[in-house]
Amino acid sequence: MQLQQLRYFVAVADTRHFTRAARESGVTQPSLSKQVHALETEVGASLFTRARGNVALTPAGEALLPHARRILADADNARLEIAELVGLRGGRLRLGATPSLCTSLVAPVLRRYCDAYPGVRLHIEEGGSQDLVALLGSGGLDVALIVLPSAGTDPALTAEPILRESLVVARSAELTAERVLPLRALRDEPLIMFREGYDLREATLEACRGAGFEPAFALEGGEMDAVLAFVEAGIGVAVVPSMVLSGRPRLHASVLDQPALSRTIALAHRRDVTPTHAARAWRGMLHAHLTEAKAWNLLPGVEIL
């Protein structure tokens, strides 16, 4: 089983077209088909059905695809790791983070990282924790900042808890607000609610239902920046992580009580892959940033773990 055969196999699986896959791979269609056929011979099963020009994965192809993606990702990581060691280039960092963490934590750390390591090629993937966990598992990311317990669903990952962050009620600074609110007070508040699949949406709904009520939505479906803008406009309130309110004077935060709400953030990577130098440098810079910010009291509502 050769890496090139796996690359061609993945290309056909992604395009569902042999000619298109060959063009994107920079080879002739007969050459690509020959290599895919050789792979099928080696694994002892057809990987694609080719009925009337429609290309689809067989059950064997479906089983092989995630392994092929992981093998190819590992091979790329190995090349980059060796290149870093011999100083041929600065390496690559593929970082994932949830939208709220991109807004509040990733941006200032990335600024320092780019200044310190200008040769590192950066790719940022913004998404929900479950999506990031899947990308880590398939080899599509080197490291990701996720909300626990998302990583608990995949034993192939290791997740290092780095901070615990309070969830607060954000409202327009033009409106009066109590400094501390019991959770049940949200029963009478019009909530700006995040889209389906958002970690904060599930946490808010679960907490409200645990307190015995179903929250009323002023509107729903937004991402972090949109939700904060709607709150600033006075449309309603939102339950958000405390860090996202930094530098937003038009928003006021009320701490939730009875019960207090928080979330745990972890830095996750694949257990069976040693992080690259670029990923280890990111981890070190992240920890340094958190330590300094906490020392200067720049992270209210955050406990460094």
N, C-alpha and C positions, 0 to 999 in steps of 0.2 A: 504494500500500500504506500504510494508515493504522495508527497505533499502536493505536487502539481495535479495529480489525479483528484485529490480532495478539493483543490481550488476550482477545478473545472466542474466537479460535481456540485459544489456550492453555487457556482455561477449559474448553472442550469436550474438549480432549485430556486434561486432568487428570481430569475427571468422567466422561467417556464418556457424557454425557447432555446433550442440548440444554436441556431444561427446567431441570435442576439448575444447569447452567452459567449460564443466564440469571438464575436466582434469586440465585446467589452474586455475579453481576456487577451486580445491581441494575437489570436491564432486563427488558423483556418478551421472551418466547421468540420471537415473530415478528421483533422488532427484531434480536435476536442472530442468528437464522437468516439474515436478509437481509444482514447485514454479513459473515457467514461466506461466504455465496454470492457476494457481491461480491468477496471476497478470492480465492475459487476462480476467478472469471472473470478476475481480473487476473493470477493466476499461470498460468492456462491448464490447470488440472488439478483434479480432485476431491481434496479433502483428507480426506474421511471417507466410509466406506461406511455405509449406513443400512439394512441388511437386517433386517426384522422387528423393528425397534426396537433392534437392537444397533448401537451406534456404535463404529466402529474406525477407526484411522488407515490411510489408503492409503499406498503407498510414497512418494508425493509429500508427504503429511502428515508421515510419519516424517522425511523429508529437511528439511522446513521447521521442525519443532518446535525443534531446538536453536538455529537461527538466530533464531527468534522470541523464545525465552527470552533470548538474549543481547542482542537489540535492545531489548527491554523493560527489561532490567537496566541497559543503558547509558543509556537515557532517564531512568530513576529516578536514576541516579548524577549525570547532568547537572543535574537539578533540584536535588538536594541540594547539589552543588558551588556552584551559583549562589546558593542560599539561604544557604549558609555565607558567601559573599563579601559579600552585602548585609546579613548579620547578622540574618536573619529567624528563624533557629533554629540550634541547635548542631550539627546534622548527625547522621550515623548511622555506626556502625562495625560491620561484620559480620566477625567474626574467627573463623577456624578454627584448631584445634590438636589434636594427638593427645592421648589421655587422660593419658599420662605428663607431657606438657608443661603441660596444664591443672593438674595436681597440683603440679608443681614450679616452674614459671616464670610462667605466665600469671596466677595468682591474686595474687601480690604486685605485679606490674606493673599489673594492673587496679585494685587498690586505690588506687594513686597516680594512675592515669588518671582514675578517677571523682572523686577529690578535685579534680584540676586542671580537669576538663572535665565538670561535672555536667550540662550541657545536652545532651551527646551521648547518643543512644539506642544501646544496646549489644545486639548479638545474638551469642551464642557458639555455634559449631557444634563439637562434639567428635566426632572420628572418625579412622579410619585415614588415612594419607597419601594413598593412591590415591583415596579418597572425597573428600578435601579438594581434591585436584588437579582432580577432575571438577567440583566445585562452583565452583572458581575459574574454570575454563574456560567454564562455562555462565553466569557472571555472578551466581551465588548468594552469593559471598563477596567482600569487598574485599581481604582479605589473610589469609594462613594461615601458621602455623608447621608445617613438614613435615620429615620425615626424608628426606634425599637418599639415592638418586638418583631419588625418585619424580617430581619435576618434569621430569626428563630425557625422560619419555615424551610430554610435551606441549610442542611448540615455541612455543605461544602464550603460555607463561608465562615470567616471569623469576624466578629464585630467587637470593637473596643469602645465601650461607653466613654465619652469625653466630657459631656456636660448634661445637666438637667436644667430645663428652661421652663419658667412659669408661663402659663397661658393666662392672658388678661383680656378684659373687655375694652375694646377700643371704641371711642365715640368722638364726635366732633368737639374740638376745644371750645366752640361757641355755646355748647350745651352744658348745663350744670351736671356734675357727676360726683358720686360718693367715691372716696378713696378706696374703700373696701366694699365689695358687694357679695351677698350670699348667692350661691348658684341659682337658687329658686327665683331670684329677682329677674332672671332672664325670661321667666314666664310671660312677663308683661312688656318685653322689649321686642321691637321688630328687628330680626336678625338679617344681616347680609351674610348669605351662606355660600361657601365654596362649591365648586362643581363636584359632580359624582366622582368617587374614587380618590378624592383629596384626603390626605391623612387627617387634617384639621376638621374636615366635615364629619368624619366618622367619630373622632374624639368628642366633638361638641354634641353630636346627637346622642351618643352613648351616655355622656354625663347628664344631659337633660332628662333622658328617659330614666336614668337611674335615680334622678331626683323626683320622678313621678309626673313629668309633664312632657308634652310634645311642643317644641318651640315654633313660633310663628315666623315665617320668612317675609321680610320686606322684598327681597329678590334673591335669586340664587344663580349659580353657574359661573362665577368669576374665578380668575386666578388671583394671586396675592396682590399685585399692583392695582388691579381693578377694584378688588374688595376694599383696599385702603382708600382709594379715591372716592368710592361711593360713601364710605363712612365720613370722610372729610366733607363731603357735600351735604351731610346731615340726613341721608336717606334712612339710615339705621345704624345699628351697632354690630360689631363682629368680635368673635373670640379668636385671638391671634397670639402668636408667640411674642414674648416681651421684647426680644431683640429687634423686631421689624419696626418698632416705633421710634427707634433712635434716629434723630435728625428729622423728625416730623412734628414740628411745633403746632401744627393744626389738629393734632390728635391728642386725646387725653386717655390715660389708662386707668382702669379700676381693677384692683387685684381681686380675684375670685376667692371666696372662702365658703366653708361649709358645703361641700368640700373644696379645698384648693385643687386646681388642675395644673398639671405639668406634663412635660414630655421629655424623654431621654434620647439624646442624639449620640450616634455611634459612628465611628470610622470603620468601614467594612472593606474586606478584600477576600479573594479566594484563599482558602486554607492551604491548598496544594501548590500555590504559586508564590515564590518569594517576591515581595514587592521590588520594583526596580529602584535604582538610585533616585530617579526623579520622584517616584512616589514616596520614598522614605524622606526625601528633602521636604516634600509637601507636608508630611505628617509632623516633622520637626518644627516647621514654620508655623503650622496651625497651633500647636501646643504653645509655642513662644508667644503668639499673638493673644491667645486666651489668657495666659498668665499675666502678660503686661496689661491687657484691658481690664482684667479683674483687679489688679493692683491699683489702677487709676480709677476704679469704680465706674467704668464705662459700660458695664454689662449688668444693669439692674435686673433682678429676677433670675439670674443665672448662677448655678452652682457648678464649679469645675470639679469633675470626678477624677 
